[in-house]
């Protein structure tokens, strides 16, 4: 199973990005059971778009076959795209890609769901 983590940098030691649509890249982490088997970094090509960055980012990870996304804040349109694709969304915490995936695998990350009245359409439950 693949898990996409928004990050700034490359590799499992890259820091988690606090944003989804305009993050620098995604680390696609292959997990089997409760273990990390490998990873691949892909550039978030939509990050520099004038508009629609979140939708592009959601489509990008969706096309890579991910089953879960770990990130900080996410906009409502990107959230909707991920939901329509059946991709679960988890609120990442400050730290590295590896630390966040390990927390996900052990059930210590919160599932991210929309909050009403969060302001400017952001879905957030804290900041990484």
PyMOL commands that set and color helices and strands:
alter all, ss='L'
color gray80, all
select helices_A, chain A and resi 53-63+76-84+97-105
alter helices_A, ss='H'
color red, helices_A
select strands_A, chain A and resi 2-8+15-16+25-32+35-43+66-71+74-75+88-91+122-123
alter strands_A, ss='S'
color yellow, strands_A
deselect
rebuild
show_as cartoon
